[in-house]
Amino acid sequence: MRSLQTFVIASYILFFPALSSCQRIDPARNKIVFNDKFEVVQDSLIRMQALLKKLPKTFRINYFVDQQGYLYVNNTKLGLLKGAINSPRIRKDMSFEKFTDKEFKSFFWLLSFLVKNHISSSSFEPSIQSFVFDYRETVEGRYTDIREIVVNTDKNFDNTIRDNYQIIDQVGRLKLLARHDVKIR
């Protein structure tokens, strides 16, 4: 009997905090808040979007940095982000063949700057014909916690996104999106 009580108490101590932490979400995820000045980050997103349009057209145009710091472009692992700007192998990669040297350096500067401001990846979203930038990505990566930022470029953009997204915050030309069927908490 005592071992059963010990098991129940140990289970409560170990598993309850884990379960309750799954339900918590950083409230900052539902607002556009950056470490640097908003205008500088917004301008960086606009500049990055222009560079992303130069990547080779594939099924899913994207870039992301994984938890270990590796950079992927169009789902291909290129190498560690740290030092990538000085890597001749990465410079010669077909992902960057349309980039000038200045654009190549700008891509890595912007990528590092955006990571510092809670934006670690981007992909082209065909349903809205725009690039979306993952915002405050979580390790768990649950569907309900996905937040994406998009640069508003069109007056009719709100109508375009309604089928797939809900706008949960808007500042300047940036809109913070969540999937349309997600309850915001």
C-alpha positions as CSV (number, residue, x, y, z in Angstrom):
1,M,0.0,0.0,0.0
2,R,2.8,2.4,0.9
3,S,4.5,1.8,-2.5
4,L,1.2,2.6,-4.3
5,Q,1.0,5.9,-2.4
6,T,4.6,6.7,-3.2
7,F,3.9,5.9,-6.9
8,V,0.9,8.2,-6.9
9,I,2.7,11.0,-5.2
10,A,5.8,10.6,-7.5
11,S,3.5,10.5,-10.6
12,Y,1.8,13.6,-9.5
13,I,5.0,15.5,-8.8
14,L,6.6,14.4,-12.1
15,F,3.8,14.4,-14.6
16,F,1.4,17.1,-13.4
17,P,3.9,20.0,-14.1
18,A,4.7,18.5,-17.5
19,L,1.0,18.3,-18.4
20,S,0.2,21.8,-17.1
21,S,3.2,23.3,-18.9
22,C,1.8,21.9,-22.2
23,Q,-1.2,24.2,-21.7
24,R,0.7,27.3,-21.0
25,I,1.6,29.6,-23.8
26,D,3.7,32.7,-23.8
27,P,1.3,35.6,-24.1
28,A,3.9,37.4,-26.3
29,R,3.2,34.9,-29.0
30,N,-0.2,36.6,-29.7
31,K,1.3,40.1,-30.1
32,I,4.0,41.4,-32.5
33,V,6.8,42.2,-30.2
34,F,10.5,42.2,-31.2
35,N,13.8,42.7,-29.4
36,D,14.8,45.5,-31.8
37,K,12.9,48.5,-33.1
38,F,9.7,47.4,-34.9
39,E,10.5,49.5,-38.0
40,V,13.9,47.9,-38.4
41,V,12.5,44.4,-38.1
42,Q,9.7,45.2,-40.5
43,D,12.1,46.5,-43.1
44,S,14.3,43.4,-42.6
45,L,11.3,41.1,-43.3
46,I,10.5,43.1,-46.5
47,R,14.1,42.8,-47.6
48,M,14.3,39.1,-46.8
49,Q,11.1,38.5,-48.7
50,A,12.6,40.0,-51.8
51,L,15.7,37.7,-51.4
52,L,13.5,34.6,-50.9
53,K,11.9,35.3,-54.3
54,K,15.4,34.6,-55.8
55,L,15.7,31.1,-54.3
56,P,15.1,28.2,-56.8
57,K,11.4,27.5,-57.4
58,T,10.7,24.2,-55.7
59,F,7.6,22.5,-54.3
60,R,8.1,24.4,-51.1
61,I,10.4,27.5,-51.1
62,N,11.7,27.9,-47.6
63,Y,14.5,28.3,-45.1
64,F,14.7,27.4,-41.5
65,V,17.3,26.9,-38.7
66,D,16.9,23.8,-36.6
67,Q,17.4,23.5,-32.9
68,Q,21.1,22.6,-33.4
69,G,21.8,25.7,-35.5
70,Y,21.8,24.0,-38.9
71,L,20.5,26.0,-41.9
72,Y,18.1,24.4,-44.4
73,V,17.1,26.0,-47.7
74,N,14.3,24.4,-49.7
75,N,14.5,21.5,-47.2
76,T,18.2,20.8,-48.0
77,K,20.6,20.9,-45.1
78,L,23.4,23.3,-46.0
79,G,25.4,23.4,-42.8
80,L,25.7,25.3,-39.5
81,L,24.4,28.8,-39.6
82,K,27.3,30.1,-37.6
83,G,30.1,30.6,-40.2
84,A,27.9,29.9,-43.2
85,I,28.5,33.4,-44.6
86,N,32.2,32.5,-45.0
87,S,31.7,29.0,-46.4
88,P,32.7,28.7,-50.1
89,R,30.7,25.5,-50.3
90,I,27.5,27.2,-49.2
91,R,28.2,30.2,-51.4
92,K,28.4,27.9,-54.4
93,D,25.3,26.0,-53.5
94,M,22.6,26.1,-56.2
95,S,20.2,27.8,-53.7
96,F,22.3,31.0,-54.0
97,E,23.3,30.9,-57.7
98,K,21.0,33.9,-58.5
99,F,22.4,35.9,-55.6
100,T,25.1,38.6,-56.0
101,D,27.8,38.5,-53.3
102,K,26.1,41.5,-51.6
103,E,22.7,39.7,-51.6
104,F,24.3,36.5,-50.3
105,K,25.9,38.4,-47.3
106,S,22.6,40.3,-46.8
107,F,20.6,37.0,-46.7
108,F,22.8,35.8,-43.8
109,W,22.8,39.1,-42.0
110,L,19.0,39.3,-42.2
111,L,18.6,35.7,-41.2
112,S,20.7,36.1,-38.1
113,F,19.0,39.4,-37.2
114,L,15.5,37.9,-37.7
115,V,16.4,34.9,-35.5
116,K,17.4,37.3,-32.8
117,N,13.9,38.8,-33.1
118,H,12.0,35.4,-32.8
119,I,11.7,34.6,-36.5
120,S,13.6,31.5,-37.4
121,S,12.1,30.4,-40.7
122,S,10.0,31.3,-43.7
123,S,8.2,29.5,-46.4
124,F,6.1,30.4,-49.4
125,E,2.4,29.7,-48.7
126,P,0.6,29.0,-52.0
127,S,-2.9,29.5,-50.5
128,I,-2.2,33.2,-49.9
129,Q,0.6,33.6,-52.5
130,S,2.9,35.1,-50.0
131,F,5.8,34.3,-47.7
132,V,5.0,33.6,-44.1
133,F,7.6,33.9,-41.4
134,D,7.3,31.6,-38.3
135,Y,7.1,33.7,-35.2
136,R,8.1,32.6,-31.7
137,E,8.3,28.9,-32.8
138,T,7.9,26.4,-30.0
139,V,10.0,23.3,-29.5
140,E,6.8,21.2,-29.5
141,G,5.6,22.7,-32.7
142,R,1.9,22.1,-32.0
143,Y,-0.5,23.2,-34.7
144,T,-2.5,25.3,-32.1
145,D,0.7,27.2,-31.2
146,I,1.8,28.1,-34.7
147,R,2.1,31.8,-35.3
148,E,3.2,33.3,-38.6
149,I,3.9,36.9,-39.7
150,V,3.1,38.1,-43.2
151,V,4.0,41.4,-44.8
152,N,0.7,43.0,-46.0
153,T,1.2,44.0,-49.6
154,D,-2.3,44.3,-51.0
155,K,-5.6,46.0,-49.9
156,N,-7.5,42.8,-50.6
157,F,-5.1,40.6,-48.6
158,D,-7.4,40.2,-45.6
159,N,-10.0,38.6,-47.9
160,T,-7.4,36.3,-49.4
161,I,-6.4,34.8,-46.0
162,R,-9.7,34.4,-44.3
163,D,-10.2,30.8,-45.5
164,N,-7.0,29.6,-43.9
165,Y,-6.0,32.1,-41.2
166,Q,-7.2,34.5,-38.6
167,I,-5.4,37.8,-37.9
168,I,-4.6,38.1,-34.2
169,D,-2.4,41.2,-34.3
170,Q,-1.4,43.9,-36.8
171,V,1.3,46.5,-36.6
172,G,2.4,48.6,-39.5
173,R,2.5,46.4,-42.6
174,L,2.8,43.2,-40.6
175,K,0.0,40.8,-39.7
176,L,0.3,38.1,-37.1
177,L,-1.6,35.0,-38.1
178,A,-2.9,31.8,-36.6
179,R,-4.8,29.0,-38.4
180,H,-8.5,29.8,-38.8
181,D,-9.6,26.9,-36.7
182,V,-7.3,27.5,-33.7
183,K,-8.6,28.9,-30.4
184,I,-6.3,31.7,-29.3
185,R,-5.4,31.4,-25.7
